[in-house]
């Protein structure tokens, strides 16, 4: 743990990718980026995703918050680590190599019910939820030469073309395949599917190694910003029609309409009518109840700090904290919400 935290401190202090991360680095430096003294039972590994999306910077912010607010007095800390995303995070939680993780709502539903891509593992009964985080917004982007209608039907023009859905075993890959299948595509027959990370997607579509990609995340996603900066009007993020939204929700009703406002990305002068599913903070059931209680309490007492790091966190609020959670609450989180006067429905009470 000492090595992981030391690495994290050095990396966070040097990270140049965005103003939000720069703010985070300055906060860490101002407070003295010191190593955790011991790897005690309440120092936890927190799985996020690759560094080009939204999971990682928000995860680093949450981890920093616990280190600053809870480690000195309660010896509670999270150490954020990058991963391939929701698919790998489920495996890390199951194998006890992580205790906390950010997950897509779809992967939470699959894991809890033992269905979908996770059906071979059976129901993941160790899984608990803490809070909703932000919306995972679909960015199905293609070279503008392929655009006719401006919606997902235009993907038919990419027959046998290279298309990226993110790293193998990532949440992006799993949910992207699911969406395409719900829309009537046979992804591995209709496209040349490749598995590359978010940052590599941006350079790959710029140099025409791929013609389309999906990069889900909380806008603005840095890899999408990079792609827009490079390609401008030669890149189009596709809309979802109401019919396409309904088709996607035919299996699990998780997605809803999401409008990406003009100006979210460089040169984007029109709104994009896409869809989004929720992301949530997950934890193993055997994590200490008091630790989870203090972590969720600290998160909601310090939302302005998180807002400084990434605008996706601005979607977080107490009145939305348990809306749409796909698995029961951890008792520590349930205790906090009851104190706030929030009524917890039966399906979110762990048995």
C-alpha positions as CSV (number, residue, x, y, z in Angstrom):
1,X,0.0,0.0,0.0
2,X,2.9,2.4,0.8
3,X,4.2,1.9,-2.7
4,X,0.8,2.5,-4.3
5,X,0.2,5.6,-2.4
6,X,3.6,7.0,-3.0
7,X,3.2,6.4,-6.8
8,X,-0.3,8.0,-6.6
9,X,1.1,11.1,-5.0
10,X,3.9,11.6,-7.5
11,X,1.5,10.9,-10.4
12,X,-1.2,13.2,-9.2
13,X,1.3,16.1,-8.7
14,X,2.6,15.8,-12.2
15,X,-0.6,15.0,-14.1
16,X,-1.1,17.7,-16.9
17,X,-4.2,16.5,-18.7
18,X,-6.8,19.0,-17.4
19,X,-7.3,22.1,-15.2
20,X,-9.4,20.0,-12.8
21,X,-6.6,17.5,-12.3
22,X,-4.1,20.4,-11.9
23,X,-6.3,21.8,-9.1
24,X,-6.3,18.3,-7.5
25,X,-2.5,18.2,-7.8
26,X,-2.2,21.6,-6.1
27,X,-4.5,20.5,-3.3
28,X,-2.3,17.5,-2.7
29,X,0.9,19.5,-2.8
30,X,-0.5,22.1,-0.4
31,X,-1.4,19.5,2.1
32,X,1.8,17.6,1.8
33,X,1.7,14.5,-0.4
34,X,3.0,12.1,2.2
35,X,2.9,8.3,2.3
36,X,0.3,6.3,4.3
37,X,2.1,5.1,7.5
38,X,0.7,1.6,7.5
39,X,-1.4,-0.6,5.3
40,X,-4.1,-0.9,8.0
41,X,-7.4,-2.7,7.7
42,X,-9.2,0.5,6.7
43,X,-6.9,1.4,3.9
44,X,-8.7,0.2,0.8
45,X,-8.0,-0.2,-3.0
46,X,-10.5,1.7,-5.2
47,X,-10.8,0.5,-8.8
48,X,-11.7,3.1,-11.4
49,X,-10.9,2.8,-15.2
50,X,-8.4,4.0,-17.8
51,X,-7.0,7.5,-17.5
52,X,-8.7,8.9,-20.7
53,X,-12.2,8.7,-19.3
54,X,-14.2,10.1,-16.4
55,X,-13.9,7.2,-13.9
56,X,-10.3,7.8,-13.2
57,X,-10.2,11.6,-12.4
58,X,-13.3,11.4,-10.3
59,X,-12.0,8.3,-8.6
60,X,-8.7,10.1,-7.8
61,X,-10.7,13.0,-6.4
62,X,-12.8,10.7,-4.2
63,X,-9.6,9.0,-3.0
64,X,-7.9,12.3,-2.3
65,X,-10.9,13.4,-0.3
66,X,-10.7,10.4,2.0
67,X,-7.0,10.8,2.5
68,X,-7.3,14.5,3.4
69,X,-10.5,14.2,5.6
70,X,-10.5,10.8,7.1
71,X,-6.9,9.4,7.2
72,X,-5.5,11.7,9.8
73,X,-8.3,11.2,12.4
74,X,-9.8,7.8,11.4
75,X,-7.0,6.0,9.5
76,X,-9.5,5.5,6.6
77,X,-8.2,6.0,3.1
78,X,-8.9,4.9,-0.5
79,X,-6.1,4.4,-3.1
80,X,-7.4,4.9,-6.6
81,X,-6.0,2.5,-9.2
82,X,-6.6,2.5,-13.0
83,X,-8.3,-0.6,-14.6
84,X,-10.0,-1.6,-17.7
85,X,-13.3,-0.5,-16.2
86,X,-16.5,-2.1,-14.9
87,X,-15.8,-5.6,-16.2
88,X,-12.4,-5.8,-14.5
89,X,-13.7,-3.9,-11.5
90,X,-16.3,-6.6,-10.8
91,X,-13.5,-9.2,-11.0
92,X,-11.3,-7.2,-8.6
93,X,-14.1,-6.9,-6.1
94,X,-14.9,-10.6,-6.4
95,X,-11.2,-11.6,-6.0
96,X,-10.7,-9.1,-3.1
97,X,-8.0,-7.2,-4.9
98,X,-10.2,-4.1,-4.6
99,X,-12.8,-3.2,-2.0
100,X,-14.3,-0.2,-3.7
101,X,-15.1,0.4,-7.4
102,X,-17.0,2.6,-9.8
103,X,-19.4,0.5,-11.9
104,X,-21.8,1.1,-14.7
105,X,-25.4,0.5,-13.8
106,X,-25.7,-2.2,-16.4
107,X,-22.7,-4.1,-14.9
108,X,-24.2,-3.8,-11.5
109,X,-27.5,-5.3,-12.6
110,X,-25.6,-8.1,-14.5
111,X,-23.4,-8.9,-11.4
112,X,-26.2,-8.8,-8.9
113,X,-28.6,-11.0,-11.0
114,X,-25.9,-13.2,-12.5
115,X,-27.0,-12.3,-16.0
116,X,-25.7,-10.8,-19.2
117,X,-21.9,-10.9,-19.7
118,X,-21.5,-12.0,-16.0
119,X,-24.0,-14.9,-16.1
120,X,-21.1,-17.5,-16.0
121,X,-20.2,-16.2,-12.5
122,X,-23.7,-16.4,-11.0
123,X,-25.2,-13.8,-8.7
124,X,-22.5,-11.6,-7.1
125,X,-24.0,-11.5,-3.6
126,X,-21.0,-9.8,-2.0
127,X,-21.8,-6.6,-3.9
128,X,-23.3,-3.5,-2.3
129,X,-23.9,0.0,-3.4
130,X,-23.0,3.3,-1.7
131,X,-24.2,6.1,-4.0
132,X,-25.1,7.1,-7.5
133,X,-22.3,9.2,-9.0
134,X,-23.0,10.7,-12.5
135,X,-24.4,9.7,-15.8
136,X,-22.3,7.6,-18.2
137,X,-23.1,9.3,-21.4
138,X,-22.8,7.4,-24.7
139,X,-20.5,9.1,-27.3
140,X,-20.9,7.0,-30.5
141,X,-18.7,9.0,-32.8
142,X,-17.9,8.4,-36.5
143,X,-16.2,10.1,-39.3
144,X,-18.6,12.6,-40.8
145,X,-18.3,11.1,-44.2
146,X,-20.5,8.2,-43.0
147,X,-23.3,10.4,-41.6
148,X,-26.6,10.6,-43.4
149,X,-29.4,10.8,-40.8
150,X,-27.3,11.8,-37.8
151,X,-28.5,9.0,-35.6
152,X,-27.5,5.4,-34.8
153,X,-28.9,4.1,-38.1
154,X,-25.8,5.6,-39.8
155,X,-23.7,2.9,-38.3
156,X,-24.9,0.7,-41.1
157,X,-22.6,2.6,-43.4
158,X,-19.6,1.3,-41.4
159,X,-20.1,-2.3,-42.6
160,X,-16.7,-4.1,-42.3
161,X,-15.0,-0.9,-41.0
162,X,-12.9,-0.7,-37.9
163,X,-14.8,0.3,-34.8
164,X,-13.6,0.7,-31.2
165,X,-15.6,0.0,-28.1
166,X,-12.8,0.4,-25.6
167,X,-10.5,-2.0,-23.8
168,X,-11.3,-5.7,-23.6
169,X,-13.2,-6.6,-20.5
170,X,-14.1,-2.9,-19.9
171,X,-17.5,-1.6,-19.1
172,X,-17.3,0.5,-22.3
173,X,-16.9,-2.6,-24.4
174,X,-19.6,-4.6,-22.6
175,X,-22.3,-1.9,-22.7
176,X,-21.3,-0.9,-26.2
177,X,-21.8,-4.4,-27.5
178,X,-25.1,-4.6,-25.6
179,X,-26.4,-1.4,-27.2
180,X,-25.4,-2.4,-30.7
181,X,-27.1,-5.8,-30.3
182,X,-30.3,-4.2,-28.9
183,X,-30.3,-2.0,-32.1
184,X,-30.2,-5.0,-34.3
185,X,-26.4,-5.1,-35.1
186,X,-24.2,-8.2,-34.9
187,X,-21.1,-6.3,-33.8
188,X,-18.5,-8.8,-34.7
189,X,-20.1,-9.6,-38.0
190,X,-21.0,-6.1,-39.0
191,X,-17.8,-4.3,-37.9
192,X,-14.1,-4.9,-37.4
193,X,-14.1,-4.5,-33.6
194,X,-10.9,-3.4,-32.0
195,X,-10.1,-3.1,-28.3
196,X,-8.1,0.0,-27.5
197,X,-8.2,2.5,-24.6
198,X,-9.8,5.9,-24.7
199,X,-6.7,8.0,-25.4
200,X,-5.7,5.7,-28.2
201,X,-9.1,6.0,-29.7
202,X,-8.7,9.7,-30.2
203,X,-5.4,9.2,-32.1
204,X,-6.7,6.2,-34.0
205,X,-9.7,8.0,-35.5
206,X,-7.5,11.0,-36.3
207,X,-5.1,8.9,-38.3
208,X,-8.0,6.8,-39.9
209,X,-7.0,3.5,-38.1
210,X,-10.6,3.4,-37.1
211,X,-13.7,5.0,-38.5
212,X,-15.9,4.9,-35.5
213,X,-15.8,4.6,-31.7
214,X,-17.9,4.8,-28.6
215,X,-16.4,6.5,-25.5
216,X,-19.0,6.6,-22.7
217,X,-18.3,9.0,-19.8
218,X,-19.4,12.1,-18.1
219,X,-19.0,15.1,-20.5
220,X,-16.6,16.5,-21.2
221,X,-14.6,13.3,-21.7
222,X,-11.0,14.2,-22.4
223,X,-10.5,11.7,-25.2
224,X,-13.6,13.1,-27.0
225,X,-12.3,16.6,-26.5
226,X,-9.0,15.5,-28.1
227,X,-10.8,13.9,-31.0
228,X,-12.9,17.0,-31.7
229,X,-9.8,19.2,-31.4
230,X,-8.0,17.1,-34.1
231,X,-11.0,16.5,-36.5
232,X,-13.4,19.3,-35.9
233,X,-16.4,19.0,-38.4
234,X,-14.9,15.7,-39.7
235,X,-16.2,14.0,-36.5
236,X,-19.9,13.5,-35.6
237,X,-21.4,12.1,-32.4
238,X,-24.6,10.3,-33.4
239,X,-28.0,11.0,-31.9
240,X,-30.4,8.4,-30.6
241,X,-34.0,8.6,-31.7
242,X,-36.7,7.8,-29.2
243,X,-37.3,4.5,-30.9
244,X,-33.6,3.7,-30.6
245,X,-33.7,4.6,-26.9
246,X,-36.7,2.3,-26.3
247,X,-34.9,-0.5,-28.1
248,X,-31.8,-0.2,-25.9
249,X,-34.0,-0.2,-22.8
250,X,-35.8,-3.4,-23.9
251,X,-33.7,-5.6,-21.7
252,X,-32.7,-3.4,-18.7
253,X,-34.5,0.0,-18.4
254,X,-31.3,1.9,-17.3
255,X,-30.8,4.5,-20.0
256,X,-32.5,7.8,-20.4
257,X,-32.3,10.8,-22.7
258,X,-29.2,13.0,-22.3
259,X,-28.5,16.2,-24.1
260,X,-24.9,17.2,-24.6
261,X,-25.1,21.0,-24.7
262,X,-23.4,23.0,-27.6
263,X,-19.9,24.0,-26.7
264,X,-19.2,21.0,-24.5
265,X,-16.6,20.0,-27.0
266,X,-14.4,22.2,-29.3
267,X,-16.3,23.3,-32.4
268,X,-19.5,21.5,-31.3
269,X,-22.2,24.1,-32.2
270,X,-25.3,21.9,-31.9
271,X,-26.8,19.9,-29.1
272,X,-26.4,16.1,-29.3
273,X,-29.4,14.0,-28.2
274,X,-27.7,10.9,-26.9
275,X,-28.5,8.5,-24.0
276,X,-26.9,7.8,-20.6
277,X,-27.0,5.2,-17.9
278,X,-26.0,5.8,-14.3
279,X,-22.6,5.1,-12.7
280,X,-22.4,4.2,-9.1
281,X,-19.9,3.7,-6.3
282,X,-19.8,0.0,-5.3
283,X,-18.2,-1.8,-2.3
284,X,-17.8,-5.3,-0.9
285,X,-20.3,-6.2,1.8
286,X,-17.5,-7.1,4.2
287,X,-16.0,-3.6,4.3
288,X,-16.3,-2.0,7.8
289,X,-19.7,-0.4,8.3
290,X,-18.2,2.7,10.1
291,X,-15.7,3.2,7.3
292,X,-18.4,3.2,4.6
293,X,-20.6,5.5,6.7
294,X,-17.8,8.1,7.1
295,X,-16.8,7.9,3.5
296,X,-20.3,8.6,2.1
297,X,-20.8,11.3,4.8
298,X,-17.5,12.9,3.7
299,X,-18.5,12.8,0.0
300,X,-21.7,14.7,0.6
301,X,-20.1,17.2,2.9
302,X,-17.6,18.1,0.3
303,X,-19.3,18.1,-3.1
304,X,-17.9,21.6,-4.0
305,X,-14.4,20.0,-3.9
306,X,-15.4,17.2,-6.3
307,X,-17.1,19.8,-8.6
308,X,-13.7,21.5,-8.9
309,X,-12.1,18.3,-10.2
310,X,-14.6,17.2,-12.9
311,X,-17.9,18.7,-14.0
312,X,-19.5,15.2,-14.1
313,X,-19.6,15.2,-10.3
314,X,-22.0,18.2,-10.5
315,X,-24.8,15.6,-11.1
316,X,-24.4,14.3,-7.6
317,X,-26.9,15.4,-4.9
318,X,-28.5,13.8,-1.9
319,X,-31.9,13.8,-3.5
320,X,-30.5,11.6,-6.3
321,X,-28.1,9.5,-4.2
322,X,-30.1,6.2,-4.3
323,X,-32.1,6.7,-7.4
324,X,-31.7,3.8,-9.8
325,X,-29.2,1.8,-7.8
326,X,-29.1,-1.7,-9.1
327,X,-27.9,-3.5,-5.9
328,X,-28.7,-3.1,-2.2
329,X,-27.0,-0.5,-0.1
330,X,-24.2,-1.2,2.2
331,X,-25.4,-0.9,5.8
332,X,-23.0,2.0,6.4
333,X,-24.5,4.0,3.5
334,X,-28.0,3.1,4.5
335,X,-27.3,4.4,8.0
336,X,-26.1,7.8,6.6
337,X,-29.2,8.1,4.3
338,X,-31.6,7.4,7.2
339,X,-29.9,10.1,9.2
340,X,-30.6,12.5,6.3
341,X,-34.3,11.5,6.3
342,X,-34.1,9.6,3.0
343,X,-36.7,6.7,2.7
344,X,-34.9,3.6,1.5
345,X,-37.0,1.2,-0.6
346,X,-37.1,-2.5,0.4
347,X,-35.1,-3.6,-2.7
348,X,-32.1,-1.6,-1.5
349,X,-32.1,-3.0,2.0
350,X,-29.5,-5.8,2.3
351,X,-30.8,-9.0,3.7
